[in-house]
Amino acid sequence: MSLTDRYDLPLSTASPVAARHYQDGMDRLLSYGFGADQAFAAAVAADEEFALGHAGAALFALFQGDGATAKASIERARTLVAGATRREQQHVAALAAIAGGEAARGLGLIEEHVKEFPRDALLVNQAGSTIGLGGRVDREAFRVAFVEGLARAYGDDWWYQSALGFTYHEVGRYQESRRLSERSLAQYPGNANASHNIAHVCYETVDNDGGLALLADWLGGYDRRAPFHCHLAWHLALFELQRGRPERALAIYEQDIAPSSNPRLAMIDGSALLWRFDLYDYEKGPLPWRRLADLATRVTRPGFIFGDVHAALAFASARDDAALSALVAGLETLHAKGHPIAGTVALPLVRGVAAYVAGDYAGALALMESVDGDIHRVGGSHAQWELFEETMVVCHLRLGRLDDAQRLIHRRLGFRPSPQDLAWLDRATR
């Protein structure tokens, strides 16, 4: 009798211990729980020849921003997978493309793969959550259609409910997202994906008090070493900023974001939080940008555009011109090789960030407005990429372009009546 995972897919290992640890790693990775890396390591320890054990380790390393470990693990998987099933061979090939910086090709391989193997949950999760989805213009609609199309394969599965819930809140289907996420948590209370969805729903519906209470309570039972603790803490800090309590947001940064076990998210979330202190006029003294710039140097990798635009926030704010120049050169190289958004979307944002920090608000506006409408293509959620819209609002205000500021603010208020936008509107109409 062959060994299978929880989704009834055969595993090419003769070791029940390896299979059990692999499934544990899957569940921990799909729920962003602590210990996925340890589980995959245990699977490999039980069967060194188990290709998917190495592939799981690569997936975890990718999420952590550890490109070197991810590549080493996926290369090991590639050397072992030839004798495994076709499903496992295709699984490894898709992850190898993504680990190699070819996100668009990797996503294409996953699309084809899941037509035959829709219950390959780790790949579905990777495709549904891949930041940027290869720079697609229609990424939100594509993601909804992609995950919805697998409903018959998963039914009421706890992970699937949260994966579908994530796609829904990004297209404004908030009630459905919350219902699915609550159903997922009822089945698997430790699913950080589901609690994350509810945090987004609260943010987008301006339920800052409700989001703060719910998330603070849930985080009390979530291991601080888990890979998503940093990001959920960032959501907590956003709620505090929206409530006008920057000192609490900064305390969350110091306690839960800066020391995170996930360096990639610490850089991204830390930069996105500290940047807002200036935008919201909360900056009362020097902010710890140098630490984030050093972190950005460690975790930035070619082709990870979402990371690049956040690294630019850190490099520019730390006045690290050499690192910023190297980042720009890397994006120019990617553009020359045909990357869909490195030169056309990311470079204007990166240069706009540098102009903003230099006090050239007109230059920053010209650059950022040139990609207005395409900013979402860098990836992440609306709560993440709207940072650049907010930067444009502040540029308009500081330049005294109040009519332009009002137009942009009203556009934003049409989606979410945030306290900060209302405060900016009051300033623009005085």
N, C-alpha and C positions, 0 to 999 in steps of 0.2 A: 504494500500500500504506500503510495507516494505521499510525501508531506506537502501541505498546502498552507497558504496564509488565511487570514480571517475572511478574505473575499473569494476563497476557494480556488486560488491560482496556485498551480504546482510550484514548488521550490526545489531547485536542483541541489539538494544536500541530503545525505543519508543520516544526518545527525538530528534527532528530535530536539536536542538541547539547542543547537544552532537555530533551528526553525522557531523554537519558542522565544529565544532572545530576539530574533529578527522581528517577529510579530510584536513583541514588546516595544522594540525600537520604532516600528511603524506607528503604533498607537501614540507613543510619546511625541513623535515628530508631527503627526497629524493633529495632535491637540496642543502642540507647543509646550509639552510638559518637560520637566527636568529629567535628564538621564538618557535621552535618545542616543547620544554618542556612546555612553557606557554599554547600552544594550547592543548596539551594532558591533562594538568591540568584543563583547562577550560572544556574539554569534560567530565572529571571525575566529576567536580563540577556540571555539568548539569545532570549527571546520574552516581551516585556513583557505581551502579551495572554494568556498562558497562565494560566488561572484556578487550576488545581491547584497551580502553582508558588507562588502567593500563599497558597493554603490550607495547603500544607506549611509555609510560614514561620509561619503562624498557629499551627499545631499545635506547632511547636518553641517558640514564644513562650509558649504556654499552659503547657508543661511547665516552663519557666523561671520562671513566675509573673509574666511581663511582660504584664499584661492590656491595656495601652494598645497595644502593638505587635500583639498578637493581634487586637484588634478592628480596627485599621487594616488589617491584612493580609487579614482575612476580609471586610471591607467592599470592599476592592479586588477580591477574588475574586468577590464577589456581583455587582459591576458588570460583570464580564467573562464570567460563566458562562452567560448566557442563550443564547448560540449554541453551547454545548458539548453533549455528550451528556446524556441524562437521568440517567445514572449520576453524572456529574460535578456536575450541578445538585443532585441529592439529597445528594451528598457534602458540598458546600459548605453547603447548608441545615442539615444536622445539626451541622456544626462551628460554624456561626454561632449556633445555639441554645446550644451549650455555652460558646462564647466570651462570649455575652451573659449568662451566669450561670443559664441554664435547663437545668441538667444533666438533670433528669428528662425534659423534653421532647426534648432532644437524644438521649438514650438510646433513647427511644421511636422516634424517627425512624430511628436506626441499626438497631434491631430489625427494623423493616419493610424497610429498605433491604437488609439482608444476606439476606433471604429470596430476593430476586431476584439480588443481587450478593454472594454469600458470599465471593468472593475479593478484596473491597475491604479489603485487610489493614490499612491505616492506620485505618479506621473500626472494624474488629473489635478492633484493639489498643486504640483509645481507649475502646471500650465495656468491654472486659475489664479494663482497668487504671484506669478512671475511679474515683478515690477516692470511696467512698461509694455509688457506683451509685445516685445519686439518693435516698439514705437508705432504701433498701429494707430491710425486715425480713429477707428471705430472700436477701440479696445473695450469700453464699458459694455456696449451692445454685444460685441463678440463674446465677451466673457459670460454674459447672461445666457446667450444662446448655447454656448459650449457646455456649460454646467447643467442647464435645464435639460439639454438633450440626453443626459445620462440618468434621468430620474428613474426610469424603469429598471436600470441595472442596480440601483442602490436602495430604492424604497425608503424606509424610515431609518436608515443608517445614521448614527449620531454624527459622524464626521461629515457625511454628505449634507445633512441639514444645515450645518454651520457654513459649509462651503457655498451652498446656494444662497444662504442668508447674506453672505458677504457681497455677492454680486448684486443682490437686490438693493441694499442701502446705497450703493454707488449710483443707482439710476432712480433714486427717489422713492423706492417701494419700501418705505420704512416700517409700516405695520407688518408686512409679510416677513421682512428681515427679522424683526423682533420675535415674531411668532415662531419662526423656524429655529432661531437661536435659543429661545427658551425651551423648545422641545428637545434640542440637542443637549442642553445643560441638564435637563431632567434625566436623560439617559446616561450622560457622562459628565458629572459635575465639574471635573477638572479640565474641561475643554476651553482653553484660553481663546481659541478662535471664536467661540460663541460669545464669550463675555466681551471680546473685542468688538464684535458686531454691535452689541447693545450699546457700547460706549460710543460708537459712530452714530447710531440712531439718536442717542441723547444729544450729541453734539450738533447734528444737522437739524434737529427739531428744537434746539435751544433749551433743552431741559438740563441746564447746567447743574442745578441742585440734585436732581434725580440721578444724573450720571455720576456725579461725585460720590453720592451716598452708595450707589450700587457698586461702583468700581472699587472704592475704598474697602468695602466689606468683602468683596470677592478676592481682592489682592491679599487680604489677611490670611487666606488659606492657600495661597499660591507660592511655591518655592521661589525665593529671591534669586536662586541660581538658574532658574528656568530661562530659556532664550527669549521669551516674549515679555518678561517682567519689565524690562527697560521700556518697551513700547507702550505697555499699558500704563506705566508710571507717567510717560509723556502725555497720554490722554488725560490723566489725572491733573497734570500741571496745566494743560489747556483749559480745563474746567475752572481751575483757580484763576488763570489769567482772565477768562471771560467774566468771572465774578469780581474782578478788580483787586485780586490779592496776589500781587507779584512776589511778595516775600515768601509766601507759601510755595509758589511755583519754583522759585529758586532753591528753596530747601529740598523740594522733590528732586530737582536736578542734581544737587550735591549728594543726596542720600541714595537715590535709586537709578539715576541715568549715568552719571560720570563713572561710578565704579562697576557698571554692569559687566556681566560675564560675556555679553555679546558686543564686541567692540564695533562691529559695523553699525548696529542700531544705536549704540551710544553716540557715535559720531553724527549719524543722520538726525536722530531725535534731539540730541543736545544742541546741534547747530540750528535746527528749526525752532527750538524753544528760545535760545538766546537771541536769535535774530529778531524775534517778536518783541523783545524788551525795548529795542530802539524804536521799532514801528509804533508801539503803543505808548511811547514816552515814559517807560518805566525804568529806564536805565539811570541809576543814581551813582554809579561808580564803575570802575573797570570790571569787565566780565571775563571769565576764564576761557578766553578764546585760544590761547596758546596750546592748552592741553588738547582741545578738539582738533587744532591744526596738526599736531603731532599724530593724533589718532587717525586723521584723514590720510596722512602719508602712509600709514601702515595698511589700511584696509581698502583704499581706492584701487580698482583694477580696471584695465581697459575694457570698454564696452558696457560697463555698469553705469549707465548714464544717470540714473537716479542718484547714485552715490556721488557722481562727479558734480552735479549741480549743488549738492549739499556740502561737498568738500570745498567748493568755491566760496560758500558763506564763511567757512572757518578760515581758509587761507587769506581771503580779503580782509576779514575782521582782525586777524592776527598780524596784518601787514606783512605777510610772507609772500613777497613778490616772486621769489624764485619758484616756490611751489605752485603758485598761481600760473606762472608762465609755462611751467612743465605740464600743468593740467591742460592749458589751452593748446599746447603743441600736441599733446596726446589726442585731443578731440579733432584737431586739424588732420592728423594722420588717419584717424578713423574715417573722417569725412572723405579723404582722398581714396580710401579703400571702398567707398560706397555705402558706409553706414547710413541708415535712413534718417537719423535725427541728430547725430553727433555735431554736424556742422550747421544744419538748418534750424535746429531748435535749441540744443544745449549750448552751443557757443554764444549766441546772442544773450542767453540768460546768464552765463558765466561772466561775460564781459559787462553785462548790465549790473551785476552784483558788484564787480570791481568799481564801476563808475559811481554807483550809489555810495559805497564806502568812502570814495574820494570826494564826495560832496557834489559830484556832477549829476544832479538830478535830471537835467534835460537829456543828457547822454544816456543815462540809465533808462529813462522812459522810452527814448527812441529805439533802443535795443530790445527792451522787453515788449513794447507794443508791436514790434515787427513780427513777433511770434504769438501774439494774443490770439487765442482760439486753438493753438497747438500745444500750449504748455502742458496739458494733461498727458501728452504723449511721452513725457519723460518718465511717467509712471507714478506709482503710489496712489493713495486715496485723494479724494477731493480735499479733505482736511489737511493733507500734506502739500499738494501742489498749489493750493490757493494762496500760499505764502507769497508767491510772485505777484499775484493780483493785488494783495495787500501792499506790497512794496510799491506798485504803480500808484495806488491811491495816495500813499504818503508822498511820493514824488510830486504828484499834482498839487497837493496841499502846500508843500514846502516851496513850490514855484509860484504859488498864488493862482494856479489855473483852476479856479473853483468850479466853473461850469463843467470842465472835463472831469473833475473829481466827483461832482454830483452824478454825472452820467454813469460812471463806473460803479459808484456806490449803489445807485438805484438798481443797476443790473445785478449786483451781488445780493441786495436785499430781496430781489425777486425769488432767490433760492433759499435764503436763510436770514431771518431778521436778527442778526447777531448784535449784541450790545456794543461791540467795537465799531461796527459799521454805522450804527445809529449815532454814536458819539462823533465819528468822522463827519457824518452828514450834518450834524448840528454845527460843527466847526466850519463846514463848507458853505453854510447858508446864513451865517451871521452877517 
